Each structure stands twice: as structure tokens, then as C-alpha cells.
Amino acid sequence: MRRKIPSTTALISFEAAARHESFTKAAQELSLTQGAICRQIASLEEFLSVELFRRSRRGVKLTEAGLSYSRRVATQLDAVERDTLSVMGQQGANVIELAVVPTFGTQWLLPRLKDFQQQHPEVTVNLTNRTRPFLFADTDFDAAIYFGDADWPGTESHRLMGENPMPVCSPGLLGKKTHLTPGAIAELPLLQQTTRPYAWRQWFNSQNLNIPRDMTGPRYELFSMLAQAAMHDMGIALIPPFLIQRELTEKRLVIANPQALSSIKAYYLMIPERKVESASLRAFRDWLVNQAHTYSLEG
């Protein structure tokens, strides 16, 4: 069945004319004549059976339908351009499209990635934030790093490290004390992590405490958001120390209690079964697992 899509030339002409609200300026930008722009817009309006511009002696002005359509067309043209540039840039290159949980990617992986680039200059690793599992078949991702239990159908899993978060807060919240007891922590605002909704309950339970308000408090999706909130005295947060090493070193955050929350869940590298034979992915897998092992020994 033939798609109900206008010509690309008409859409590009319309996007430029809508952005400038001028056929003359659109023609100058696209190196076309004003008449050519007029014909393209007219053919698009005929195709849509919708008036996109109001014409007058003083020029043209978008209709409400034209304004709405121009925004959608601009977004789609930008996406096509990005995809095109991406394909052009990958000619002859070994590229790994990696989905990664955000704070782990920025705080732990990125500082080490230069080592992989030096060992494998022929491989490019692109990182995209993803906080939850997805279907690899529906995306262009070659692999993913996520936190969970490795229950991801159709994939090969490689355990990297546990999380072991600890209660952290600002030095101001800690005051002159060296640490806070679980009871004292329970009296403070508890900053919650959206993807770890039971973290505080599990931590208090490990201290043989039942705190009614252990799941109340502002929620943030990323550990980096939790860290910022804690640094600004908004409460106390459960964060893995390896994700806030700089903040701890610079004393912007401090360990409020040394008791870590242990969990059977961990950070995993997940590779779709159909891609496990990729030489680039094998090289990245071996490097990443070795980096995680080395870090665990150092810790």
C-alpha cells in the first residue's frame, strides 16, 4: 500500500517557509526561486486539503493548522537528518550502540572508557541513557548496562558489580557527629530513588527497624539527582559510594552511616543472543568485565 506522505521537497520547502514566515527567505535559504517555493506549498496544501498559509499583500502568515503541522514536520525532518548523519558517520567503522543507566555511565564508565579506546581505536562506543529494560528488537542498541537480576529474555548476561548503597548526606546535615544512628536517620527527610522504591525499607529492616515513613519523601529517578538533593541539605539518600567518589572526596557529601545495603541485584552487561559473536562486542565485554573485576578488588 502506498504511504500517504507528501514529497520531501514539499516538506522541506514548507518547513523553511514556516520558520521564516516568508516564501522569499525560504527561497533564498534553499537556493530556489520564490515561484518554486509557492508551487511546492500549493501542492502540499492540495495534498493535505488544508490551508497552511494566509496570503496577503503584506506577505504570508501561518494558519493554526499550518503552525501545528510545521512543528511536527520540523521535528521529523530533524530526526531524519540526525539518522542520516549517523549512518554517514559510521561508514567503515565498528560502532557499539550501548544503552546505559545514566549515573553509572557518567560516574563510573566514562572515566574508564578512554582505556578501551586506546586498546581498540577501531571501535566507537556510543552511549544512550536508558533506566529500564526494553526489547532489543525494537531498538538499534547492541548491548545494555542495567541494574537488576539479569532476567532479560533473549540476552547473554555478564555480572559487573553489586551496588551496596550507603546513607549519605551533606556535612551540614551531619553536623559535628561522625555518623548518625539508624534511629536518627529515620527522623530526617528520606530521599527516595524512583527505581529503588523499597531501598530505605530494606535498609531499616537490615537494622531490625520498622519505620512507618520509610517510603515517604521526594522521589528522583537518577542517583545524580539524589546526590544533588542531598548536597543541598534536602535530606539523606541511599547512594552507592562508587557513584559519588568525587563528592565524597571533596566533602560535599559524607557517609552518614557505614552500614551498606546488600542486594542480590547487580549491574550487568546484557548482550542480545543474536549479537554475541560480534568481535567488537566481545572485545568490549572482555574489557568491561576486567575493569569491573579490577575495581572490585581495589574496593
C-alpha positions in Angstrom: 0.0 0.0 0.0 1.4 3.4 -1.0 2.2 5.6 2.0 0.2 8.8 2.5 3.3 11.0 2.6 4.0 14.3 0.7 7.1 14.8 -1.3 10.3 15.5 0.7 10.9 18.6 -1.4 7.5 20.0 -0.5 8.1 19.3 3.2 11.5 20.9 3.2 10.1 24.0 1.4 7.2 24.2 3.8 9.5 23.9 6.9 11.7 26.7 5.7 8.8 28.9 4.7 7.1 28.3 8.1 10.2 29.0 10.0 10.7 32.3 8.3 7.1 33.0 7.6 8.3 34.2 4.2 8.4 32.5 0.8 11.2 34.8 -0.3 13.5 34.0 2.6 12.8 30.3 2.2 13.7 30.5 -1.4 17.0 32.2 -0.6 17.9 29.6 2.1 17.1 26.7 -0.3 18.6 28.3 -3.4 15.3 28.1 -5.2 13.1 30.7 -6.8 10.2 32.2 -5.0 7.9 30.7 -7.6 9.2 27.2 -6.9 8.5 27.6 -3.2 5.0 28.8 -4.0 4.4 25.8 -6.2 5.7 23.4 -3.5 3.5 24.9 -0.8 0.5 24.9 -3.1 1.0 21.3 -4.0 1.3 20.4 -0.3 -1.9 22.3 0.6 -3.7 20.4 -2.2 -2.3 17.1 -1.0 -3.5 17.8 2.6 -6.7 19.6 1.6 -5.7 22.1 4.3 -4.7 25.8 4.1 -1.3 26.2 5.7 -0.7 29.9 5.0 -2.9 33.0 4.7 -1.7 35.2 1.8 -2.0 38.9 1.8 -0.3 41.9 0.1 2.0 42.2 3.2 3.2 38.6 2.9 2.2 35.2 4.3 1.2 34.1 7.8 0.8 30.5 9.1 -2.7 29.3 9.9 -3.3 27.4 13.1 -3.2 24.2 11.2 0.0 25.3 9.4 1.7 26.2 12.7 0.8 22.8 14.3 1.9 20.9 11.2 5.1 22.9 10.8 6.2 21.9 14.3 5.7 18.3 13.6 7.4 18.4 10.3 10.4 20.2 11.7 10.8 17.5 14.4 10.6 14.7 11.9 13.0 16.4 9.4 15.5 16.9 12.3 15.2 13.2 13.2 15.8 12.1 9.6 18.8 14.4 9.4 20.3 13.0 12.6 19.8 9.4 11.4 21.3 10.3 8.0 24.4 11.9 9.6 24.7 8.9 12.0 24.8 6.4 9.1 27.2 8.6 7.1 29.5 8.8 10.1 29.5 5.0 10.6 30.8 4.2 7.2 33.5 1.6 7.6 33.5 1.9 11.4 32.8 -0.6 14.1 30.2 1.0 16.3 28.6 -0.2 19.5 25.3 1.4 20.5 25.2 1.0 24.2 22.2 1.7 26.5 23.4 2.5 30.0 21.9 3.6 33.3 22.7 7.3 33.5 24.8 7.8 36.7 26.7 4.6 36.2 27.6 5.7 32.7 28.8 9.2 33.7 30.4 8.5 37.0 32.0 5.0 36.5 32.1 4.0 32.9 33.0 7.3 31.1 36.2 7.9 33.2 37.5 4.5 32.1 36.3 4.4 28.5 39.5 6.2 27.2 41.4 3.0 28.1 39.1 1.0 25.8 39.5 3.5 23.0 43.3 3.3 23.3 43.2 -0.5 23.2 40.6 -0.7 20.4 40.8 2.6 18.3 38.8 0.9 15.5 35.7 0.6 17.7 33.4 3.5 18.6 31.2 3.3 21.6 28.1 5.5 21.7 26.2 5.9 25.0 22.5 6.5 25.4 20.7 6.8 28.7 18.1 4.1 29.5 16.9 3.4 33.0 14.7 0.3 32.4 14.8 -2.9 30.3 13.5 -2.8 26.7 13.1 -5.0 23.7 16.4 -5.1 21.8 14.4 -5.9 18.6 12.6 -2.6 18.8 15.8 -0.5 19.1 19.2 -0.1 17.5 21.1 -1.0 20.7 23.8 -3.6 20.5 24.1 -4.0 24.3 23.0 -2.5 27.6 24.3 -2.0 31.1 21.5 -2.0 33.7 20.8 -2.7 37.3 18.7 -5.8 38.1 18.7 -9.5 38.4 19.8 -10.5 34.8 16.3 -11.7 34.0 16.2 -10.3 30.4 14.9 -12.8 27.9 17.0 -13.4 24.7 20.2 -12.0 26.2 23.5 -13.1 27.5 24.4 -11.5 30.9 27.7 -10.6 32.4 27.8 -9.5 36.1 29.8 -6.4 36.7 29.4 -5.4 40.3 26.9 -5.0 43.1 25.6 -1.7 44.2 25.8 -1.6 48.1 24.4 1.9 48.7 25.1 3.7 52.0 23.2 6.6 53.7 24.9 9.9 52.7 24.1 13.5 53.4 25.7 16.9 53.4 28.3 17.8 56.1 25.8 20.4 57.4 23.2 17.8 58.0 25.7 15.6 59.8 26.9 18.5 61.9 29.6 17.7 64.5 28.7 14.0 64.7 30.9 11.4 63.0 27.9 9.3 62.0 24.1 9.0 62.5 22.3 6.1 64.1 19.5 4.4 62.2 17.1 6.0 64.6 18.4 9.4 63.9 18.3 8.8 60.2 14.7 7.8 60.5 13.9 11.3 61.8 15.4 13.0 58.7 13.7 13.6 55.3 14.4 10.4 53.3 15.2 11.0 49.7 13.8 8.2 47.5 15.1 6.7 44.3 12.3 6.0 41.8 13.7 2.7 40.5 14.6 1.5 44.1 11.3 2.2 45.9 11.9 -0.2 48.7 15.6 0.7 49.4 15.0 2.6 52.6 12.6 -0.1 53.9 15.2 -2.8 53.2 18.0 -0.8 54.8 16.0 -0.1 58.0 14.9 -3.8 58.1 18.5 -4.8 58.0 18.9 -2.7 61.1 15.9 -4.5 62.7 13.8 -1.4 62.5 10.3 -0.9 61.2 9.9 2.7 60.2 6.3 3.7 59.1 7.5 6.6 56.9 10.3 4.6 55.2 8.7 5.1 51.7 7.8 8.7 52.1 9.9 11.6 50.8 10.6 13.3 47.4 11.4 10.8 44.6 14.2 11.2 42.0 14.8 9.0 39.0 18.6 9.3 39.0 21.3 8.9 41.6 22.8 12.1 40.3 19.6 13.9 41.3 19.6 12.2 44.7 23.2 13.4 45.2 22.3 17.0 44.3 19.3 17.0 46.6 21.5 15.6 49.5 24.2 18.2 48.9 21.6 20.9 49.2 20.5 19.7 52.6 17.2 18.4 51.4 17.5 15.1 53.2 19.5 11.9 53.4 19.9 9.5 50.5 21.0 5.9 49.9 23.7 6.0 47.2 26.4 3.6 46.1 29.7 5.3 47.1 31.4 4.5 43.8 28.9 6.7 42.0 29.8 9.8 44.2 33.5 9.4 44.7 34.2 13.0 43.7 31.5 14.4 46.0 32.9 12.3 48.9 36.5 13.3 48.2 35.6 16.9 48.1 33.5 16.6 51.3 30.4 17.8 49.5 28.8 14.5 50.7 29.7 12.4 53.7 28.8 8.8 54.8 26.2 9.2 57.4 26.3 5.6 58.4 28.7 2.9 57.2 26.1 0.2 57.1 25.6 -0.7 53.4 22.5 -2.2 51.9 23.4 -5.5 50.3 21.3 -6.9 47.5 21.2 -9.9 45.1 20.7 -7.4 42.3 23.8 -6.0 40.4 25.0 -4.1 37.4 25.0 -6.3 34.3 26.2 -6.1 30.8 23.4 -7.5 28.6 24.1 -8.6 25.0 21.4 -9.9 22.7 22.0 -13.6 21.8 22.0 -12.7 18.1 25.0 -10.3 18.7 27.2 -12.4 21.0 29.5 -13.3 18.1 30.3 -9.7 17.3 34.1 -9.2 17.5 33.6 -5.6 18.7 31.2 -6.6 21.4 33.4 -9.4 22.6 36.3 -7.0 22.9 34.1 -4.6 24.8 32.7 -7.3 27.0 36.1 -8.7 28.0 37.4 -5.2 28.7 34.4 -4.1 30.8 34.3 -7.3 32.8 38.0 -6.9 33.6 37.6 -3.3 34.6 34.7 -4.2 36.9 36.8 -7.1 38.4 39.8 -4.8 38.9 37.6 -2.2 40.6 36.0 -4.8 42.9 39.5 -5.9 44.0 40.6 -2.3 44.7 37.4 -1.6 46.7 
